[in-house]
Amino acid sequence: AAAAAATAAAAAAATITLVVLTMLTWLILAGWQFGVIESLCVSILIGTSIDYCIHVAITFVESKRATALERLQDCLGRSGGTVTGAALTTIVSSSMLFFCQITVFNQVALVMVVNTAAGYILSLTFFGAAMCVCTGDRGQEAQQPTDVDDTSCLDVELTAK
């Protein structure tokens, strides 16, 4: 369990770093000059880059499934809806700032919307893939949880008849 937590922490740090670097690259390519407003936006984006990845990481590590892919499916089945809802509400509420007359609020809105989208996408793709590759299977000590429905929208089984 400690090894899985350490792996999750390293993968989460890599994902968060990737989100921040993506945003900084985007700001530079957009031609923003770094001043007070941009520095404020960068400090906000570092904080908001953590949310989605950490929720997915905790659920992945706590899963009792045997294989990494099963843990990822269990994780996304249990926390995917919550993370998606959080991302959508952040994007919608931040988008309200686009209607402001003050440029600072427009810039903060743009950073929040793009950062939330990047954090959400990378948390569900890059982080999930990194955890599957780095953690592997648990073997016989894993057990099926009794409080979670065994079927989920992510389970795809093809049966030959």
C-alpha positions as CSV (number, residue, x, y, z in Angstrom):
1,A,0.0,0.0,0.0
2,A,2.9,2.4,0.8
3,A,4.4,1.7,-2.6
4,A,1.1,2.4,-4.4
5,A,0.8,5.7,-2.4
6,A,4.3,6.7,-3.3
7,T,3.7,5.9,-6.9
8,A,0.4,7.8,-6.9
9,A,2.2,10.8,-5.3
10,A,4.9,10.8,-8.0
11,A,2.4,10.4,-10.8
12,A,0.2,13.1,-9.3
13,A,3.2,15.5,-9.1
14,A,4.1,14.7,-12.7
15,T,0.5,15.3,-13.8
16,I,0.3,18.6,-11.9
17,T,3.6,19.7,-13.3
18,L,2.4,18.9,-16.8
19,V,-0.8,20.9,-16.3
20,V,1.2,23.9,-15.0
21,L,3.7,23.7,-17.8
22,T,0.9,23.4,-20.4
23,M,-0.7,26.6,-19.0
24,L,2.5,28.5,-18.9
25,T,3.2,27.5,-22.5
26,W,-0.3,28.5,-23.5
27,L,0.1,31.9,-21.7
28,I,3.4,32.6,-23.5
29,L,2.0,31.5,-26.9
30,A,-1.0,33.7,-26.3
31,G,1.5,36.6,-26.0
32,W,0.8,37.5,-22.4
33,Q,3.4,39.7,-20.8
34,F,4.0,38.6,-17.2
35,G,3.0,41.3,-14.8
36,V,0.9,41.5,-11.6
37,I,-2.2,40.0,-13.2
38,E,-0.4,37.2,-14.9
39,S,1.5,36.3,-11.7
40,L,-1.8,36.2,-9.8
41,C,-3.3,33.9,-12.5
42,V,-0.2,31.6,-12.3
43,S,-0.6,31.3,-8.5
44,I,-4.3,30.5,-8.9
45,L,-3.6,27.9,-11.6
46,I,-1.1,26.0,-9.5
47,G,-3.7,25.6,-6.7
48,T,-6.5,24.6,-9.0
49,S,-4.3,22.1,-10.9
50,I,-4.1,19.9,-7.9
51,D,-7.9,19.2,-7.3
52,Y,-8.8,16.7,-10.0
53,C,-5.6,14.7,-9.9
54,I,-5.6,14.2,-6.2
55,H,-9.3,13.0,-6.1
56,V,-8.5,10.4,-8.8
57,A,-5.2,9.4,-7.1
58,I,-6.9,8.8,-3.7
59,T,-9.7,6.7,-5.3
60,F,-7.2,4.7,-7.3
61,V,-5.0,3.9,-4.3
62,E,-8.0,2.9,-2.2
63,S,-9.4,0.5,-4.8
64,K,-9.3,-3.1,-3.7
65,R,-9.3,-4.5,-7.3
66,A,-6.5,-6.9,-8.3
67,T,-5.3,-5.4,-11.6
68,A,-4.2,-1.9,-12.4
69,L,-6.9,-1.6,-15.2
70,E,-9.6,-2.9,-12.8
71,R,-8.5,-0.3,-10.2
72,L,-8.6,2.4,-12.9
73,Q,-12.1,1.3,-13.9
74,D,-13.2,1.2,-10.3
75,C,-11.6,4.6,-9.7
76,L,-13.3,6.3,-12.6
77,G,-16.6,4.6,-11.9
78,R,-16.6,5.8,-8.3
79,S,-15.0,9.3,-8.7
80,G,-15.3,10.1,-12.4
81,G,-18.8,11.7,-12.0
82,T,-17.8,13.8,-9.1
83,V,-14.6,15.0,-10.8
84,T,-16.5,15.7,-14.0
85,G,-19.2,17.7,-12.0
86,A,-16.5,19.7,-10.2
87,A,-14.8,20.5,-13.5
88,L,-18.1,21.6,-15.2
89,T,-19.2,23.8,-12.3
90,T,-15.8,25.5,-12.2
91,I,-15.8,26.1,-16.0
92,V,-19.4,27.4,-15.9
93,S,-18.9,29.6,-12.9
94,S,-15.5,31.0,-14.2
95,S,-17.1,31.6,-17.6
96,M,-19.4,34.2,-15.9
97,L,-16.3,36.4,-15.6
98,F,-16.1,36.7,-19.4
99,F,-19.2,39.1,-19.2
100,C,-17.3,41.6,-17.0
101,Q,-16.1,44.9,-18.4
102,I,-12.8,44.7,-16.5
103,T,-9.9,43.1,-18.3
104,V,-8.5,41.5,-15.2
105,F,-11.6,39.4,-14.7
106,N,-11.6,38.3,-18.4
107,Q,-8.0,37.1,-18.0
108,V,-8.7,35.3,-14.8
109,A,-11.7,33.6,-16.4
110,L,-9.7,32.5,-19.4
111,V,-7.0,31.0,-17.2
112,M,-9.5,29.3,-15.0
113,V,-11.4,27.7,-17.9
114,V,-8.4,26.5,-19.8
115,N,-6.6,25.3,-16.6
116,T,-9.6,23.4,-15.4
117,A,-10.0,21.7,-18.8
118,A,-6.3,20.8,-18.9
119,G,-6.3,19.6,-15.3
120,Y,-9.4,17.5,-15.9
121,I,-8.2,15.9,-19.2
122,L,-4.7,15.2,-17.9
123,S,-6.0,13.8,-14.7
124,L,-8.2,11.3,-16.4
125,T,-5.8,10.4,-19.2
126,F,-2.1,10.9,-18.4
127,F,-2.5,10.2,-14.6
128,G,-4.7,7.1,-15.2
129,A,-2.3,5.7,-17.8
130,A,0.7,6.4,-15.6
131,M,-0.9,4.6,-12.6
132,C,-1.7,1.6,-14.8
133,V,1.8,1.4,-16.1
134,C,3.6,2.0,-12.8
135,T,1.6,0.1,-10.3
136,G,0.9,-3.2,-12.1
137,D,-1.2,-6.0,-10.6
138,R,-1.6,-6.7,-6.9
139,G,-1.9,-10.5,-7.1
140,Q,-3.9,-12.7,-4.6
141,E,-4.1,-10.3,-1.7
142,A,-6.6,-8.1,-3.6
143,Q,-10.3,-8.7,-2.9
144,Q,-13.5,-7.6,-4.5
145,P,-15.2,-4.8,-2.6
146,T,-18.6,-5.7,-1.3
147,D,-20.0,-2.2,-1.1
148,V,-19.4,-1.3,-4.7
149,D,-21.6,-2.6,-7.6
150,D,-19.4,-4.9,-9.7
151,T,-20.7,-3.4,-13.0
152,S,-19.9,0.0,-14.2
153,C,-20.3,2.1,-17.3
154,L,-16.6,1.6,-17.9
155,D,-16.7,-2.2,-17.9
156,V,-16.8,-3.5,-21.4
157,E,-17.0,-7.2,-21.9
158,L,-17.3,-9.0,-25.2
159,T,-18.6,-12.5,-24.9
160,A,-18.5,-14.9,-27.8
161,K,-21.6,-16.9,-28.3
